[in-house]
C-alpha cells in the first residue's frame, strides 16, 4: 500500500521560513521524480518544484525560484522543501506527489504526470 505523507506546515509571519517534509512508503522512492504542489483557496493546484530521482535536474515555478529549495534523501524515502522569505501569497495547502517516472521534464507541473499524492499540509503566512 502506497502512503505519501507531508509534515511541517504551520503559521509563519511574512519574511519567515518554514521547512516541509514528505515521507513515502510502498513505492520505489529512488526511482521516481518527486514534486511539491500547492493549492490556495479558490485557485487551481499549481506546481511548486520538482526533483528528479537522482537529485537533478530540479525545476521551480517562477514565483518560488530563489526562495524555495527542494531536496530529497533517498535513503530515508523523504522529500524536503525549504521555504524562506515567505509572503502571504505563499499561503496554501502544500502537497507532495510521486511521479510515474524518474525524471522531471519540462512538463513537470502537469498534474497527470504524478501517480501518488499526499493529503497536504497547510502553510499560512500572516502579514
N, C-alpha and C positions, 0 to 999 in steps of 0.2 A: 504494500500500500504506500503510495507516494504521499509524503507530507512536506509542505513548504510553510515555514512559519517565520514571520517578521517580528522584530522586537526593537525597542529603543526609542519609540516615538514619545512625544510629550509636548509640554508647553515651554516655549522659549521666547525671550524678548528679541525684537528685531536687532540684527547685528550679532546675535549669538550663534552658537554652534550646537550641533546635535549629531550623534552617530547612530546609524541604524545597522542592524544585523539581520541576517536571514539564514536559517538553517534548513537544509533539505535532506530528506531520507527517502529510501525506497526507489531511488533513481541513480543513474551513473553521473554523479555530480561533475566529475572531472572530464566528462565527455560532452558537456553541454555549455553553450553560452548562457550567461545569466544576465538579467536586467532588472532595473528598477523602473517602475512606472508610478504615476501619481494621478489622483483624481480629486479635483476640488468640487464643492457642491455646485450643481448645475452645469458642470463642464464635462467634456469628454475625457476619458483616460488618456494620458499622454506619456510618451517615453521620456525618462529622465537620463538614463545611462545604460550602457551595455558593455559587458566584458566577455571576451572570448574564453574558451575553456582553458587555454594555456596562459591567460592573463593579458594577452594582446592579440589583436587591437582592441581599443576601447573607444566608445563613442559617447558623446554628451549632447544633450539638447542645448541650443544656443543660450538659453536663459540661465543654465547652471554651469556652463563651462567656465573654469577658473575658480569656481566657488565650491563645487562638489567633487569628490574623488571616490571612484568606485574601485574596489579591490576584492580579491577572493582568497580564501585559504582552502585549497582543495583537500588537504589532509584532514580538515575539520568539516568539510562539506558546508562551508559557511561563506556567505556573500556579505560584503560590507558597503556602506555608503557614509562617507564623512561629509558633513554639510557645514559650511561656515558662511559668515556674512548673510545670514538668513534674513529674508524680507517677508512682509505679510503675504506677498504673492506666492510664497512657497508653502503656505498653508494648504494642506490636502491630506488625503489618505494615501499612504505610500505602499505600493505593492511590489513584491518580489516575484519574478517569473523565470521559469526554466525553459530554454529554447529546445526545439526539436533537434538541433544540430550544434556543432562545436564552435561555429564562427558567427560573430556579429557582422552582418553585411550592412551595406548602405540602406537596406530596408529594415534595419533593426527595430525601428519604433512601431512597426505594424503588429497589431495585437495577435494576428493569426500565426505569427512566427513562433508563438510560445505555447507549450503543451500543458504546463502546470503553473498554477498561481497560488499565492498565499492569500490569507484573509485580510491582510492590510494592517497597517499601524498608523495611528493618527499623529500628524505633526501640526501643531498650531503655533503660529508666530504672532506675537502681540506687538502692537506699535508703542 
